[in-house]
Amino acid sequence: MACIRAVAAANAQAPAEAKVHRREAAEEKRNAEIREQAEAIAQTVTPQVSVADELAKLAQLKEAGVLTDEEFAAQKARLLS
């Protein structure tokens, strides 16, 4: 009789476990969709940096000796083109 009760108890848990599995699968799918949306937004949003700000940064790098005159001129030309 104890064996029958154990089988009955195991069968009673099966639907609950299936429900949990379905819930976890649905949550995983939602999370994947959210990640995809976030990646799409990140790819379309570009920071708005002015050319003047970029030139100022380049000038600071040149003054600090990080950029040579030639590198500064090349980057400046790239920004202004």
Backbone torsions as a table, in degrees:
resi	resn	phi	psi	omega
1	MET	NA	-37.9	179.5
2	ALA	-62.6	-34.9	179.5
3	CYS	-65.2	-39.2	179.1
4	ILE	-65.7	-40.6	178.5
5	ARG	-64.0	-39.5	179.6
6	ALA	-63.8	-41.9	178.0
7	VAL	-66.1	-41.4	179.0
8	ALA	-63.8	-40.8	179.1
9	ALA	-65.6	-40.2	179.1
10	ALA	-65.4	-40.6	178.5
11	ASN	-67.0	-32.2	179.0
12	ALA	-69.8	-30.9	-179.6
13	GLN	-78.3	-24.9	-175.5
14	ALA	-57.0	-47.7	179.1
15	PRO	-63.0	-36.6	179.2
16	ALA	-65.6	-41.7	178.8
17	GLU	-66.2	-38.8	178.2
18	ALA	-64.4	-38.9	179.1
19	LYS	-64.2	-43.2	178.0
20	VAL	-62.6	-42.6	-179.8
21	HIS	-62.2	-43.5	179.3
22	ARG	-64.2	-40.7	179.2
23	ARG	-64.0	-43.4	179.0
24	GLU	-65.1	-39.6	178.7
25	ALA	-65.0	-41.2	178.7
26	ALA	-65.4	-40.6	179.3
27	GLU	-65.5	-40.6	178.3
28	GLU	-63.3	-40.2	178.6
29	LYS	-64.6	-44.3	178.2
30	ARG	-61.2	-42.6	179.7
31	ASN	-63.1	-40.1	178.1
32	ALA	-64.2	-40.9	178.5
33	GLU	-64.9	-40.4	178.6
34	ILE	-64.2	-42.0	178.0
35	ARG	-61.8	-42.8	179.2
36	GLU	-62.4	-42.3	178.7
37	GLN	-64.4	-41.7	179.8
38	ALA	-63.5	-40.8	178.4
39	GLU	-65.0	-40.6	179.0
40	ALA	-63.5	-41.9	178.8
41	ILE	-65.5	-42.9	-178.7
42	ALA	-62.0	-33.8	-179.4
43	GLN	-75.7	-28.7	-177.7
44	THR	-88.7	-22.8	-178.5
45	VAL	-90.0	120.1	176.5
46	THR	-116.6	137.8	-179.8
47	PRO	-64.7	141.5	179.9
48	GLN	-91.7	100.4	179.2
49	VAL	-116.4	129.4	-178.2
50	SER	-77.2	154.8	177.6
51	VAL	-62.5	-38.2	179.5
52	ALA	-61.5	-41.1	178.0
53	ASP	-63.0	-43.2	179.9
54	GLU	-64.9	-41.3	178.0
55	LEU	-63.4	-39.0	178.0
56	ALA	-63.1	-41.1	177.9
57	LYS	-64.0	-43.0	178.8
58	LEU	-62.3	-41.4	178.9
59	ALA	-61.7	-40.9	177.7
60	GLN	-63.4	-41.4	178.5
61	LEU	-64.6	-39.1	178.3
62	LYS	-65.0	-46.2	179.9
63	GLU	-62.3	-33.7	-179.6
64	ALA	-79.1	-6.3	179.0
65	GLY	85.9	8.8	179.7
66	VAL	-76.3	-38.2	179.2
67	LEU	-109.5	142.4	172.2
68	THR	-80.6	170.0	177.3
69	ASP	-59.3	-40.1	-179.0
70	GLU	-66.6	-42.8	178.9
71	GLU	-64.7	-40.7	178.3
72	PHE	-62.7	-45.2	-179.0
73	ALA	-63.2	-40.5	-179.7
74	ALA	-65.5	-43.7	179.6
75	GLN	-68.4	-37.4	177.5
76	LYS	-63.7	-43.8	178.6
77	ALA	-63.1	-39.1	179.0
78	ARG	-62.9	-43.0	-179.5
79	LEU	-67.4	-37.1	-175.4
80	LEU	-85.5	-7.6	-179.3
81	SER	-85.3	NA	NA
